Amino acid sequence: MCIGVGVLLAMSGCSILIPQYGLTIRQAVVDAEYTGPDYASNPVEITESACGDEIDCVEAWSTDQADYYRFATRDKATEFAEGLADGAQSHFIVMDFAGKTGIDRVDQEAASCQLRGVHFDHEGPCID
């Protein structure tokens, strides 16, 4: 019975079976300890104001480098990321660089690389 349920969940694309599913922005970005510079400076949780009818996210944070949004599914994250003029996606988390002035693009790419490194998702450039 358990094997059948597991196969059914895997075939249905159930997000809970994906290792990165439970990784929060707080864990991956805000509280993460990296060697090197801090590419998530001045983090502020914006979940209450950012997630809702317009953006169907479950968690959101703003830093000097980007706004981060976490979604319940990768499909929702991809849909949101595809609508951005300037951003990057790593599994369930999307970075939006729009409106971040005075920040070096190299720092934004480094922030994206750090996030993708946490998610074991670093293939090619860090900013799509």
Phi and psi in radians as a Rosetta constraint file:
Dihedral C 1 N 2 CA 2 C 2 CIRCULARHARMONIC -1.105 0.35
Dihedral N 2 CA 2 C 2 N 3 CIRCULARHARMONIC -0.675 0.35
Dihedral C 2 N 3 CA 3 C 3 CIRCULARHARMONIC -1.115 0.35
Dihedral N 3 CA 3 C 3 N 4 CIRCULARHARMONIC -0.756 0.35
Dihedral C 3 N 4 CA 4 C 4 CIRCULARHARMONIC -1.067 0.35
Dihedral N 4 CA 4 C 4 N 5 CIRCULARHARMONIC -0.742 0.35
Dihedral C 4 N 5 CA 5 C 5 CIRCULARHARMONIC -1.141 0.35
Dihedral N 5 CA 5 C 5 N 6 CIRCULARHARMONIC -0.745 0.35
Dihedral C 5 N 6 CA 6 C 6 CIRCULARHARMONIC -1.070 0.35
Dihedral N 6 CA 6 C 6 N 7 CIRCULARHARMONIC -0.755 0.35
Dihedral C 6 N 7 CA 7 C 7 CIRCULARHARMONIC -1.128 0.35
Dihedral N 7 CA 7 C 7 N 8 CIRCULARHARMONIC -0.757 0.35
Dihedral C 7 N 8 CA 8 C 8 CIRCULARHARMONIC -1.070 0.35
Dihedral N 8 CA 8 C 8 N 9 CIRCULARHARMONIC -0.773 0.35
Dihedral C 8 N 9 CA 9 C 9 CIRCULARHARMONIC -1.117 0.35
Dihedral N 9 CA 9 C 9 N 10 CIRCULARHARMONIC -0.741 0.35
Dihedral C 9 N 10 CA 10 C 10 CIRCULARHARMONIC -1.113 0.35
Dihedral N 10 CA 10 C 10 N 11 CIRCULARHARMONIC -0.727 0.35
Dihedral C 10 N 11 CA 11 C 11 CIRCULARHARMONIC -1.228 0.35
Dihedral N 11 CA 11 C 11 N 12 CIRCULARHARMONIC -0.486 0.35
Dihedral C 11 N 12 CA 12 C 12 CIRCULARHARMONIC -1.443 0.35
Dihedral N 12 CA 12 C 12 N 13 CIRCULARHARMONIC -0.077 0.35
Dihedral C 12 N 13 CA 13 C 13 CIRCULARHARMONIC 1.391 0.35
Dihedral N 13 CA 13 C 13 N 14 CIRCULARHARMONIC 0.444 0.35
Dihedral C 13 N 14 CA 14 C 14 CIRCULARHARMONIC -1.010 0.35
Dihedral N 14 CA 14 C 14 N 15 CIRCULARHARMONIC 2.086 0.35
Dihedral C 14 N 15 CA 15 C 15 CIRCULARHARMONIC -1.124 0.35
Dihedral N 15 CA 15 C 15 N 16 CIRCULARHARMONIC -0.487 0.35
Dihedral C 15 N 16 CA 16 C 16 CIRCULARHARMONIC -1.120 0.35
Dihedral N 16 CA 16 C 16 N 17 CIRCULARHARMONIC -0.344 0.35
Dihedral C 16 N 17 CA 17 C 17 CIRCULARHARMONIC -1.455 0.35
Dihedral N 17 CA 17 C 17 N 18 CIRCULARHARMONIC -0.130 0.35
Dihedral C 17 N 18 CA 18 C 18 CIRCULARHARMONIC -1.539 0.35
Dihedral N 18 CA 18 C 18 N 19 CIRCULARHARMONIC 2.226 0.35
Dihedral C 18 N 19 CA 19 C 19 CIRCULARHARMONIC -0.945 0.35
Dihedral N 19 CA 19 C 19 N 20 CIRCULARHARMONIC -0.595 0.35
Dihedral C 19 N 20 CA 20 C 20 CIRCULARHARMONIC -1.405 0.35
Dihedral N 20 CA 20 C 20 N 21 CIRCULARHARMONIC -0.067 0.35
Dihedral C 20 N 21 CA 21 C 21 CIRCULARHARMONIC -0.946 0.35
Dihedral N 21 CA 21 C 21 N 22 CIRCULARHARMONIC -0.803 0.35
Dihedral C 21 N 22 CA 22 C 22 CIRCULARHARMONIC -1.528 0.35
Dihedral N 22 CA 22 C 22 N 23 CIRCULARHARMONIC -0.037 0.35
Dihedral C 22 N 23 CA 23 C 23 CIRCULARHARMONIC -1.304 0.35
Dihedral N 23 CA 23 C 23 N 24 CIRCULARHARMONIC 2.058 0.35
Dihedral C 23 N 24 CA 24 C 24 CIRCULARHARMONIC -1.553 0.35
Dihedral N 24 CA 24 C 24 N 25 CIRCULARHARMONIC 2.865 0.35
Dihedral C 24 N 25 CA 25 C 25 CIRCULARHARMONIC -1.121 0.35
Dihedral N 25 CA 25 C 25 N 26 CIRCULARHARMONIC -0.673 0.35
Dihedral C 25 N 26 CA 26 C 26 CIRCULARHARMONIC -0.991 0.35
Dihedral N 26 CA 26 C 26 N 27 CIRCULARHARMONIC -0.793 0.35
Dihedral C 26 N 27 CA 27 C 27 CIRCULARHARMONIC -1.224 0.35
Dihedral N 27 CA 27 C 27 N 28 CIRCULARHARMONIC -0.796 0.35
Dihedral C 27 N 28 CA 28 C 28 CIRCULARHARMONIC -1.386 0.35
Dihedral N 28 CA 28 C 28 N 29 CIRCULARHARMONIC -0.436 0.35
Dihedral C 28 N 29 CA 29 C 29 CIRCULARHARMONIC -2.183 0.35
Dihedral N 29 CA 29 C 29 N 30 CIRCULARHARMONIC -1.021 0.35
Dihedral C 29 N 30 CA 30 C 30 CIRCULARHARMONIC -1.212 0.35
Dihedral N 30 CA 30 C 30 N 31 CIRCULARHARMONIC -0.894 0.35
Dihedral C 30 N 31 CA 31 C 31 CIRCULARHARMONIC -1.659 0.35
Dihedral N 31 CA 31 C 31 N 32 CIRCULARHARMONIC -0.018 0.35
Dihedral C 31 N 32 CA 32 C 32 CIRCULARHARMONIC -1.156 0.35
Dihedral N 32 CA 32 C 32 N 33 CIRCULARHARMONIC 2.499 0.35
Dihedral C 32 N 33 CA 33 C 33 CIRCULARHARMONIC -1.967 0.35
Dihedral N 33 CA 33 C 33 N 34 CIRCULARHARMONIC 1.916 0.35
Dihedral C 33 N 34 CA 34 C 34 CIRCULARHARMONIC -1.902 0.35
Dihedral N 34 CA 34 C 34 N 35 CIRCULARHARMONIC 2.690 0.35
Dihedral C 34 N 35 CA 35 C 35 CIRCULARHARMONIC -1.451 0.35
Dihedral N 35 CA 35 C 35 N 36 CIRCULARHARMONIC 2.352 0.35
Dihedral C 35 N 36 CA 36 C 36 CIRCULARHARMONIC 1.885 0.35
Dihedral N 36 CA 36 C 36 N 37 CIRCULARHARMONIC -2.947 0.35
Dihedral C 36 N 37 CA 37 C 37 CIRCULARHARMONIC -1.116 0.35
Dihedral N 37 CA 37 C 37 N 38 CIRCULARHARMONIC 2.751 0.35
Dihedral C 37 N 38 CA 38 C 38 CIRCULARHARMONIC -1.560 0.35
Dihedral N 38 CA 38 C 38 N 39 CIRCULARHARMONIC 1.950 0.35
Dihedral C 38 N 39 CA 39 C 39 CIRCULARHARMONIC -1.752 0.35
Dihedral N 39 CA 39 C 39 N 40 CIRCULARHARMONIC 0.374 0.35
Dihedral C 39 N 40 CA 40 C 40 CIRCULARHARMONIC -2.366 0.35
Dihedral N 40 CA 40 C 40 N 41 CIRCULARHARMONIC 1.007 0.35
Dihedral C 40 N 41 CA 41 C 41 CIRCULARHARMONIC -1.377 0.35
Dihedral N 41 CA 41 C 41 N 42 CIRCULARHARMONIC 2.531 0.35
Dihedral C 41 N 42 CA 42 C 42 CIRCULARHARMONIC 0.987 0.35
Dihedral N 42 CA 42 C 42 N 43 CIRCULARHARMONIC 0.950 0.35
Dihedral C 42 N 43 CA 43 C 43 CIRCULARHARMONIC -1.234 0.35
Dihedral N 43 CA 43 C 43 N 44 CIRCULARHARMONIC 2.421 0.35
Dihedral C 43 N 44 CA 44 C 44 CIRCULARHARMONIC -2.363 0.35
Dihedral N 44 CA 44 C 44 N 45 CIRCULARHARMONIC 2.215 0.35
Dihedral C 44 N 45 CA 45 C 45 CIRCULARHARMONIC -1.283 0.35
Dihedral N 45 CA 45 C 45 N 46 CIRCULARHARMONIC 2.251 0.35
Dihedral C 45 N 46 CA 46 C 46 CIRCULARHARMONIC -2.184 0.35
Dihedral N 46 CA 46 C 46 N 47 CIRCULARHARMONIC 0.342 0.35
Dihedral C 46 N 47 CA 47 C 47 CIRCULARHARMONIC -0.936 0.35
Dihedral N 47 CA 47 C 47 N 48 CIRCULARHARMONIC -0.849 0.35
Dihedral C 47 N 48 CA 48 C 48 CIRCULARHARMONIC -1.070 0.35
Dihedral N 48 CA 48 C 48 N 49 CIRCULARHARMONIC -0.707 0.35
Dihedral C 48 N 49 CA 49 C 49 CIRCULARHARMONIC -1.517 0.35
Dihedral N 49 CA 49 C 49 N 50 CIRCULARHARMONIC -0.450 0.35
Dihedral C 49 N 50 CA 50 C 50 CIRCULARHARMONIC -1.628 0.35
Dihedral N 50 CA 50 C 50 N 51 CIRCULARHARMONIC -0.645 0.35
Dihedral C 50 N 51 CA 51 C 51 CIRCULARHARMONIC -1.615 0.35
Dihedral N 51 CA 51 C 51 N 52 CIRCULARHARMONIC 2.268 0.35
Dihedral C 51 N 52 CA 52 C 52 CIRCULARHARMONIC 3.021 0.35
Dihedral N 52 CA 52 C 52 N 53 CIRCULARHARMONIC -2.460 0.35
Dihedral C 52 N 53 CA 53 C 53 CIRCULARHARMONIC -1.101 0.35
Dihedral N 53 CA 53 C 53 N 54 CIRCULARHARMONIC -0.735 0.35
Dihedral C 53 N 54 CA 54 C 54 CIRCULARHARMONIC -1.322 0.35
Dihedral N 54 CA 54 C 54 N 55 CIRCULARHARMONIC -0.757 0.35
Dihedral C 54 N 55 CA 55 C 55 CIRCULARHARMONIC -2.124 0.35
Dihedral N 55 CA 55 C 55 N 56 CIRCULARHARMONIC 1.988 0.35
Dihedral C 55 N 56 CA 56 C 56 CIRCULARHARMONIC -1.495 0.35
Dihedral N 56 CA 56 C 56 N 57 CIRCULARHARMONIC 0.985 0.35
Dihedral C 56 N 57 CA 57 C 57 CIRCULARHARMONIC -1.721 0.35
Dihedral N 57 CA 57 C 57 N 58 CIRCULARHARMONIC 2.909 0.35
Dihedral C 57 N 58 CA 58 C 58 CIRCULARHARMONIC -1.909 0.35
Dihedral N 58 CA 58 C 58 N 59 CIRCULARHARMONIC -0.227 0.35
Dihedral C 58 N 59 CA 59 C 59 CIRCULARHARMONIC -2.775 0.35
Dihedral N 59 CA 59 C 59 N 60 CIRCULARHARMONIC 2.518 0.35
Dihedral C 59 N 60 CA 60 C 60 CIRCULARHARMONIC -2.608 0.35
Dihedral N 60 CA 60 C 60 N 61 CIRCULARHARMONIC 2.474 0.35
Dihedral C 60 N 61 CA 61 C 61 CIRCULARHARMONIC -2.401 0.35
Dihedral N 61 CA 61 C 61 N 62 CIRCULARHARMONIC 2.635 0.35
Dihedral C 61 N 62 CA 62 C 62 CIRCULARHARMONIC -2.091 0.35
Dihedral N 62 CA 62 C 62 N 63 CIRCULARHARMONIC 2.348 0.35
Dihedral C 62 N 63 CA 63 C 63 CIRCULARHARMONIC -2.214 0.35
Dihedral N 63 CA 63 C 63 N 64 CIRCULARHARMONIC 3.069 0.35
Dihedral C 63 N 64 CA 64 C 64 CIRCULARHARMONIC -1.081 0.35
Dihedral N 64 CA 64 C 64 N 65 CIRCULARHARMONIC -0.524 0.35
Dihedral C 64 N 65 CA 65 C 65 CIRCULARHARMONIC -1.533 0.35
Dihedral N 65 CA 65 C 65 N 66 CIRCULARHARMONIC -0.584 0.35
Dihedral C 65 N 66 CA 66 C 66 CIRCULARHARMONIC -2.890 0.35
Dihedral N 66 CA 66 C 66 N 67 CIRCULARHARMONIC 2.850 0.35
Dihedral C 66 N 67 CA 67 C 67 CIRCULARHARMONIC -1.724 0.35
Dihedral N 67 CA 67 C 67 N 68 CIRCULARHARMONIC 2.332 0.35
Dihedral C 67 N 68 CA 68 C 68 CIRCULARHARMONIC -1.944 0.35
Dihedral N 68 CA 68 C 68 N 69 CIRCULARHARMONIC 2.350 0.35
Dihedral C 68 N 69 CA 69 C 69 CIRCULARHARMONIC -2.248 0.35
Dihedral N 69 CA 69 C 69 N 70 CIRCULARHARMONIC 2.304 0.35
Dihedral C 69 N 70 CA 70 C 70 CIRCULARHARMONIC -1.944 0.35
Dihedral N 70 CA 70 C 70 N 71 CIRCULARHARMONIC 2.394 0.35
Dihedral C 70 N 71 CA 71 C 71 CIRCULARHARMONIC -2.048 0.35
Dihedral N 71 CA 71 C 71 N 72 CIRCULARHARMONIC 2.798 0.35
Dihedral C 71 N 72 CA 72 C 72 CIRCULARHARMONIC -1.250 0.35
Dihedral N 72 CA 72 C 72 N 73 CIRCULARHARMONIC -0.459 0.35
Dihedral C 72 N 73 CA 73 C 73 CIRCULARHARMONIC -2.357 0.35
Dihedral N 73 CA 73 C 73 N 74 CIRCULARHARMONIC 2.755 0.35
Dihedral C 73 N 74 CA 74 C 74 CIRCULARHARMONIC -1.182 0.35
Dihedral N 74 CA 74 C 74 N 75 CIRCULARHARMONIC -0.582 0.35
Dihedral C 74 N 75 CA 75 C 75 CIRCULARHARMONIC -1.067 0.35
Dihedral N 75 CA 75 C 75 N 76 CIRCULARHARMONIC -0.747 0.35
Dihedral C 75 N 76 CA 76 C 76 CIRCULARHARMONIC -1.150 0.35
Dihedral N 76 CA 76 C 76 N 77 CIRCULARHARMONIC -0.681 0.35
Dihedral C 76 N 77 CA 77 C 77 CIRCULARHARMONIC -1.117 0.35
Dihedral N 77 CA 77 C 77 N 78 CIRCULARHARMONIC -0.767 0.35
Dihedral C 77 N 78 CA 78 C 78 CIRCULARHARMONIC -1.103 0.35
Dihedral N 78 CA 78 C 78 N 79 CIRCULARHARMONIC -0.758 0.35
Dihedral C 78 N 79 CA 79 C 79 CIRCULARHARMONIC -1.035 0.35
Dihedral N 79 CA 79 C 79 N 80 CIRCULARHARMONIC -0.769 0.35
Dihedral C 79 N 80 CA 80 C 80 CIRCULARHARMONIC -1.158 0.35
Dihedral N 80 CA 80 C 80 N 81 CIRCULARHARMONIC -0.801 0.35
Dihedral C 80 N 81 CA 81 C 81 CIRCULARHARMONIC -1.064 0.35
Dihedral N 81 CA 81 C 81 N 82 CIRCULARHARMONIC -0.673 0.35
Dihedral C 81 N 82 CA 82 C 82 CIRCULARHARMONIC -1.149 0.35
Dihedral N 82 CA 82 C 82 N 83 CIRCULARHARMONIC -0.380 0.35
Dihedral C 82 N 83 CA 83 C 83 CIRCULARHARMONIC -1.537 0.35
Dihedral N 83 CA 83 C 83 N 84 CIRCULARHARMONIC -0.071 0.35
Dihedral C 83 N 84 CA 84 C 84 CIRCULARHARMONIC -1.519 0.35
Dihedral N 84 CA 84 C 84 N 85 CIRCULARHARMONIC 2.516 0.35
Dihedral C 84 N 85 CA 85 C 85 CIRCULARHARMONIC -1.342 0.35
Dihedral N 85 CA 85 C 85 N 86 CIRCULARHARMONIC -0.530 0.35
Dihedral C 85 N 86 CA 86 C 86 CIRCULARHARMONIC -2.622 0.35
Dihedral N 86 CA 86 C 86 N 87 CIRCULARHARMONIC 1.792 0.35
Dihedral C 86 N 87 CA 87 C 87 CIRCULARHARMONIC -2.891 0.35
Dihedral N 87 CA 87 C 87 N 88 CIRCULARHARMONIC -3.062 0.35
Dihedral C 87 N 88 CA 88 C 88 CIRCULARHARMONIC -2.625 0.35
Dihedral N 88 CA 88 C 88 N 89 CIRCULARHARMONIC 2.684 0.35
Dihedral C 88 N 89 CA 89 C 89 CIRCULARHARMONIC -2.257 0.35
Dihedral N 89 CA 89 C 89 N 90 CIRCULARHARMONIC 2.463 0.35
Dihedral C 89 N 90 CA 90 C 90 CIRCULARHARMONIC -2.385 0.35
Dihedral N 90 CA 90 C 90 N 91 CIRCULARHARMONIC 1.803 0.35
Dihedral C 90 N 91 CA 91 C 91 CIRCULARHARMONIC 0.943 0.35
Dihedral N 91 CA 91 C 91 N 92 CIRCULARHARMONIC -1.913 0.35
Dihedral C 91 N 92 CA 92 C 92 CIRCULARHARMONIC -1.569 0.35
Dihedral N 92 CA 92 C 92 N 93 CIRCULARHARMONIC -0.143 0.35
Dihedral C 92 N 93 CA 93 C 93 CIRCULARHARMONIC -1.929 0.35
Dihedral N 93 CA 93 C 93 N 94 CIRCULARHARMONIC 2.333 0.35
Dihedral C 93 N 94 CA 94 C 94 CIRCULARHARMONIC -2.090 0.35
Dihedral N 94 CA 94 C 94 N 95 CIRCULARHARMONIC 2.378 0.35
Dihedral C 94 N 95 CA 95 C 95 CIRCULARHARMONIC -1.834 0.35
Dihedral N 95 CA 95 C 95 N 96 CIRCULARHARMONIC 2.296 0.35
Dihedral C 95 N 96 CA 96 C 96 CIRCULARHARMONIC -2.005 0.35
Dihedral N 96 CA 96 C 96 N 97 CIRCULARHARMONIC 2.048 0.35
Dihedral C 96 N 97 CA 97 C 97 CIRCULARHARMONIC -1.608 0.35
Dihedral N 97 CA 97 C 97 N 98 CIRCULARHARMONIC -0.124 0.35
Dihedral C 97 N 98 CA 98 C 98 CIRCULARHARMONIC -1.042 0.35
Dihedral N 98 CA 98 C 98 N 99 CIRCULARHARMONIC 2.406 0.35
Dihedral C 98 N 99 CA 99 C 99 CIRCULARHARMONIC 1.410 0.35
Dihedral N 99 CA 99 C 99 N 100 CIRCULARHARMONIC 0.022 0.35
Dihedral C 99 N 100 CA 100 C 100 CIRCULARHARMONIC -1.606 0.35
Dihedral N 100 CA 100 C 100 N 101 CIRCULARHARMONIC 1.595 0.35
Dihedral C 100 N 101 CA 101 C 101 CIRCULARHARMONIC -1.626 0.35
Dihedral N 101 CA 101 C 101 N 102 CIRCULARHARMONIC 2.686 0.35
Dihedral C 101 N 102 CA 102 C 102 CIRCULARHARMONIC 1.319 0.35
Dihedral N 102 CA 102 C 102 N 103 CIRCULARHARMONIC 0.181 0.35
Dihedral C 102 N 103 CA 103 C 103 CIRCULARHARMONIC -1.881 0.35
Dihedral N 103 CA 103 C 103 N 104 CIRCULARHARMONIC 2.299 0.35
Dihedral C 103 N 104 CA 104 C 104 CIRCULARHARMONIC -1.163 0.35
Dihedral N 104 CA 104 C 104 N 105 CIRCULARHARMONIC 2.327 0.35
Dihedral C 104 N 105 CA 105 C 105 CIRCULARHARMONIC -1.028 0.35
Dihedral N 105 CA 105 C 105 N 106 CIRCULARHARMONIC -0.558 0.35
Dihedral C 105 N 106 CA 106 C 106 CIRCULARHARMONIC -1.080 0.35
Dihedral N 106 CA 106 C 106 N 107 CIRCULARHARMONIC -0.677 0.35
Dihedral C 106 N 107 CA 107 C 107 CIRCULARHARMONIC -1.165 0.35
Dihedral N 107 CA 107 C 107 N 108 CIRCULARHARMONIC -0.658 0.35
Dihedral C 107 N 108 CA 108 C 108 CIRCULARHARMONIC -1.145 0.35
Dihedral N 108 CA 108 C 108 N 109 CIRCULARHARMONIC -0.736 0.35
Dihedral C 108 N 109 CA 109 C 109 CIRCULARHARMONIC -1.140 0.35
Dihedral N 109 CA 109 C 109 N 110 CIRCULARHARMONIC -0.679 0.35
Dihedral C 109 N 110 CA 110 C 110 CIRCULARHARMONIC -1.102 0.35
Dihedral N 110 CA 110 C 110 N 111 CIRCULARHARMONIC -0.691 0.35
Dihedral C 110 N 111 CA 111 C 111 CIRCULARHARMONIC -1.087 0.35
Dihedral N 111 CA 111 C 111 N 112 CIRCULARHARMONIC -0.731 0.35
Dihedral C 111 N 112 CA 112 C 112 CIRCULARHARMONIC -1.136 0.35
Dihedral N 112 CA 112 C 112 N 113 CIRCULARHARMONIC -0.723 0.35
Dihedral C 112 N 113 CA 113 C 113 CIRCULARHARMONIC -1.088 0.35
Dihedral N 113 CA 113 C 113 N 114 CIRCULARHARMONIC -0.724 0.35
Dihedral C 113 N 114 CA 114 C 114 CIRCULARHARMONIC -1.079 0.35
Dihedral N 114 CA 114 C 114 N 115 CIRCULARHARMONIC -0.795 0.35
Dihedral C 114 N 115 CA 115 C 115 CIRCULARHARMONIC -1.080 0.35
Dihedral N 115 CA 115 C 115 N 116 CIRCULARHARMONIC -0.811 0.35
Dihedral C 115 N 116 CA 116 C 116 CIRCULARHARMONIC -1.163 0.35
Dihedral N 116 CA 116 C 116 N 117 CIRCULARHARMONIC -0.546 0.35
Dihedral C 116 N 117 CA 117 C 117 CIRCULARHARMONIC -1.143 0.35
Dihedral N 117 CA 117 C 117 N 118 CIRCULARHARMONIC -0.685 0.35
Dihedral C 117 N 118 CA 118 C 118 CIRCULARHARMONIC -1.101 0.35
Dihedral N 118 CA 118 C 118 N 119 CIRCULARHARMONIC -0.630 0.35
Dihedral C 118 N 119 CA 119 C 119 CIRCULARHARMONIC -1.567 0.35
Dihedral N 119 CA 119 C 119 N 120 CIRCULARHARMONIC 0.053 0.35
Dihedral C 119 N 120 CA 120 C 120 CIRCULARHARMONIC 0.961 0.35
Dihedral N 120 CA 120 C 120 N 121 CIRCULARHARMONIC 0.774 0.35
Dihedral C 120 N 121 CA 121 C 121 CIRCULARHARMONIC -2.320 0.35
Dihedral N 121 CA 121 C 121 N 122 CIRCULARHARMONIC 0.713 0.35
Dihedral C 121 N 122 CA 122 C 122 CIRCULARHARMONIC -1.846 0.35
Dihedral N 122 CA 122 C 122 N 123 CIRCULARHARMONIC 1.674 0.35
Dihedral C 122 N 123 CA 123 C 123 CIRCULARHARMONIC -2.272 0.35
Dihedral N 123 CA 123 C 123 N 124 CIRCULARHARMONIC 2.106 0.35
Dihedral C 123 N 124 CA 124 C 124 CIRCULARHARMONIC 1.387 0.35
Dihedral N 124 CA 124 C 124 N 125 CIRCULARHARMONIC -2.793 0.35
Dihedral C 124 N 125 CA 125 C 125 CIRCULARHARMONIC -1.143 0.35
Dihedral N 125 CA 125 C 125 N 126 CIRCULARHARMONIC 2.654 0.35
Dihedral C 125 N 126 CA 126 C 126 CIRCULARHARMONIC -1.420 0.35
Dihedral N 126 CA 126 C 126 N 127 CIRCULARHARMONIC -0.339 0.35
Dihedral C 126 N 127 CA 127 C 127 CIRCULARHARMONIC -2.013 0.35
Dihedral N 127 CA 127 C 127 N 128 CIRCULARHARMONIC 2.159 0.35
